[in-house]
Amino acid sequence: AQSVTQLGSHVSVSEGALVLLRCNYSSSVPPYLFWYVQYPNQGLQLLLKYTSAATLVKGINGFEAEFKKSETSFHLTKPSAHMSDAAEYFCAVSEAQNFGNEKLTFGTGTRLTIIP
Amino acid sequence: DSGVTQTPKHLITATGQRVTLRCSPRSGDLSVYWYQQSLDQGLQFLIQYYNGEERAKGNILERFSAQQFPDLHSELNLSSLELGDSALYFCASKKDQQETQYFGPGTRLLVL
C-alpha cells in the first residue's frame, strides 16, 4: 500500500521568499514520486518527477525537489516565490515498475498563497 | 495544454439521473485513468483502462462504470446520482513504459 502526507494545507510566503512544500510518502516498493500543480479551474500539470535516477530533481518554473529515502520525503522548493506561483500543489506516489498498476495516490494538497 | 481532452466541461443534473463523461487521451497513449476530486475525499483514483481492457480499480462505486473504445477514447458513466457525487472528474493518459500521467482539464459535475 502507498500513501502520501502533505504537511500544511495552506502555506503563505512573501514574494521573493523561499517556497518549501512538504511531502512524506509511504510505499512498500520503490516509489515514483511526482509533484503536480493545479491553477484555479484548471487540470493538473506536472511540475517534476522522481523515477530513481538523480535524487535532486529539477522541474518547470524554477521548482526542484529532493528525494530522501531515509526520511521518506520529497519536499518541493523554489528559491524565490513569484506571484504566478499561487496555486494548489499535490504530491503523488506510484509504484515503480508495477506495470499494470500505476495508479497515482495523492496527498491532500497544499494551497500556496504569495503575499505581495 | 496536456493533449488530453474531456467533455463536457461542466454538467449540472439532478439526483437519480445518469450522466456520461468523455475523455480523449493523447495520441499514442494506451492507458486511461479516471480520478475524482472532491472537497471531502480529495483526489482519488477510480479506474484504469489499458487498450480497451480494465486494468485496475480503485474506490469506484458500483453505480459508476467505465469503458475504453477501440479508438482509445474512454467514457465514465455515473448513474443514480447523489448529491455527494458532485465533484471534479479528471481523466489522465500515459504511454507504455513511461511514468508520467497527463491530465485533462476535468469535468465539473454538480448534482442538485
Interface residues (C-beta under 8 A of the other chain):
Chain A: Y32 F34 Y36 Q42 G43 L44 Q45 L46 K49 T51 F90 S94 A96 F99 G100 N101 E102 K103 L104 T105 F106 G107 T108 G109
Chain B: S2 V4 S31 Y33 Y35 G42 L43 Q44 F45 Q48 Y50 R55 A56 G58 F90 A92 K94 Q97 E99 T100 Q101 Y102 F103 G104 P105 G106
